[in-house]
């Protein structure tokens, strides 16, 4: 592969990119794995996200999640992977993992962290539209976690994600709800009172309601379920799945088997 081809293969482009958000996360790229840094909330959030993915994917594909590498033989793409906080444990669970991000800086951090551990993750700076245009996949599982609220065209983004799902596979979306509770706690308190994330990380107006995600995917041949709420216990500091989807929640879209 020539230098030009390498550059092109690792340069993200597409209508979903919000340049300001990409720049913001790129500036913090070196700090993804610092559990006390700007991504500390994601480190605390990660166990709940991992448990949700493990349990739902295990049930969907009939896998024993207590076994070693329970998802061996299944493919997964992590869309908007950041520094690899989800991609790495997915690889350890046996998935053949592809992980993409619009920020080349994020991808550099992710690769540098995974390689010394011998994790075979196909990292690339790219958008979901690029992957679709190039005929990538399809994948058994498509993850896009806390990403859709940062893109320029959420409907086009989600529909592209859904089209990367293999027949019989599933898309899992995690995002924030656009409610007064999320404005007070997910935006104002998290950024300006508690300092969990840097000010300006989120734009509350870009948060999506579950019915909006359902509508955005209505033209695609997928069955959408959820929302599945994720909430924080202020006494223990632990996140867990629950009935409250007013702030953080997940949605699942499953594609039927080919006729």
N, C-alpha and C positions, 0 to 999 in steps of 0.2 A: 504494500500500500504506500502511495506517495505521501509526501508531507501535506499536500493540498487535500488529499482524500482523508487523511487523519484529522486535519482541522475541520473539514466539513462534517465528518462523522461524529465530531464531538462539539458541535455548535448548535445550540437550540434556536429554533425559529418557529413561529406560528402565531395565529391570532389570539390564542389564549394567554399569551405572555402579557403581564402587567409589568412594564420596565421598572417602575418605582419599587414594587414589591420584590422583584428579582434582585435589584440593587441592595435593598435593605437586608435580605437574607445573605447575599454574597458577602456583605461587609462583616457578617458575624460567622462566616463559614468555619473559621479555625476553632470556634468555640462549641461546636456541636456536641462533643463528647465530654465537655466540662459539666459535671453534674451540679455545680454551683454557679454556672454561668447563665447566659440569657436563655438557654434551652432547658434550664432546670425543671420548669413545669412539665415539659414533655417527658423527661426522665421519670418524674413521679407518675405521669399519666400512662406511661408505656405498659406497665403490667396489666392494666385493665384492657387496653387495646389488644395486647397480645392474647389475653385470655378469650376475648370476644372472637377474634379471628380464629384461634385454635378450635374453640368449641363449635362455632358455626360451620367452619369448613369441615371439621371432623364429622359432624352430623350429616352434612350435605353429601359427602363422599363416602360415608360409612367407614371412616378410619378410626382405629384405636389410638386416641391421642395420648395414652399413657406409655405407648411404646417408643422406642428410639427412632428418631427420624420418621414420624408417622406419615408425613406427606411425600415420601419418596415416590418419584414417578409423576408428580404433579408439577405444573409450571405456574409461575406467579410473576406478575409485573407490579412493581411499586412505583406509582406515578406521583412524582413530586417527593422523592425519597429523602431530600435534605442530606444530612450527613450519614444516613444509613441506620438510624435507630431502630427501624422496623425491618429493613432488608437483612441485617445480620441475623437476628433471631429466626427469621423465616428460612434462611439458608440452613441454619442449624436444625430446624425441624424437618429438613429433607426436601424442601421445594427447590426446583431449578429456578433461581431468581434472576430476573432482569430488573434493574432499578434505574429510573431516569429522573432528571431534574433540569429545570431551565437554567440553573446556575452552574456554570462550569466550576466555580470555586467550591460549591457544595460537593460536586462529584469528586473533585480532587481530594477533599477531606475524607469522603466516604471510602475511596479507593485506598488511601494511605492507612486508614484504620483497619480495613478488612484484610489487606494482603499479608501482614505479618501473622495473622491468625489462620492463614491458609483457607480462607473462605472464598469459594469460587462464585462470585457475584458479577454478572455482566452489567457494569455501571456505564452510563452514558449521559452526557449532557444533551438532552433532546426534549421535545414536547410530545404529547400524546398524538397530536396531529401528524407529526413527522413519522412516528412509529406506524400509524395507520396507513399513511401514504406509501410507506415502504413495504407494506404487507407483513409487518411483524406479527408474531403470534399465529393464531389466537392462543390465549392463555386460559388455564383452568381457573385461576383466580386473578382478579384485577383489584388492587388496593389503591385508593386515593384518600389519604388521611390528612385532614386539616389543610387541604389545598384549594378546594373549589371556591372558598371565600376569598381567595387571593388572585383569581384569574379574571381576565378582562371579559370573557364571554362564557359564563358558567354553563349555559345550556349546550353550546357547541362542545365544550370541554367534556361534560358528562356523557353526551351522546357518543363522542369519540371513544371515551373509556369503555362504554358498553359494547361498542363494536369490536373491541379487542378481546371480548369474552368468548371462549370456546363454547359451542353447543353443549349444554349440560353444566356449564361453569357458572361462576358468580362474580359480581362486582360488589365491593364493600366500600361505602362512602362514609367518612366521618367529617362532621362540620359543626358549626355553631348556629343555633336557632336565632331568628330575629324577633326577640321578645323584649319587653321592658326589663325582665329579670336578667337577660343576657347583657343588656345595655348597662345595667347597674353593676352586675357582678363580673360578667365575662369581658367587659370593656373597661369601664371606669375604675372599678375596684382592682381588677387584675393589673391594669397598666399604671394607674395614677395613685392608688392608695397602698396596695400591697406590694407593688413593684415586681410582680411575678414575671412579666414580660415587658420589654422596652416600650415606652409610649409610642403610639403610632403603628404598632404591630398589626392591629386590626382596624378595619372600617366597618362599624356596626351596620351600615347601610348595605354592605355586601353579604351579611349573614343571610342564610336561606332557611325558609320554613320547610318542614318536611313535605307539605303538599306541593310546594314549588318544585322540589326535586322530583316528586312523583310525576308532575305535569311535564317537566323537561324530558323525562324518559318515556313519556307515554307513546311517542311515535316509534320507539324501538321495540323489538320483540323480546321484551324482558318482563318478568313479574316482579314488582317492587313490594318489599315488606318493610315494616318499621313505622315510626321511629323507635329505636332502642336507646333509652336514655343512659347517660353516664354521669355520675354525680360524685362530688367530693364530700367525704366525711370530715368536717372541720376538727373533730376531736382526735381522729387517728391520722389524718392527712392522707388517707387512702382513697383511691378512686374505685368505683364498682358500678356494675350495671344495675339499673333500677328503672322505676316508672317515670322519673322526672326527666323529660326531654326538653325542658325550657331553656337550657343553656347548651350543653354538649350532647350530641346524639349521633347514632349511626343508622344507615339505611342499607338494605341488601337488595340487589337486583339479580335475578337468576335468569339465565337464557335457556330456553327449552332445547331438547335434543333435536338434532336435524331430522327431518322427515325421511 
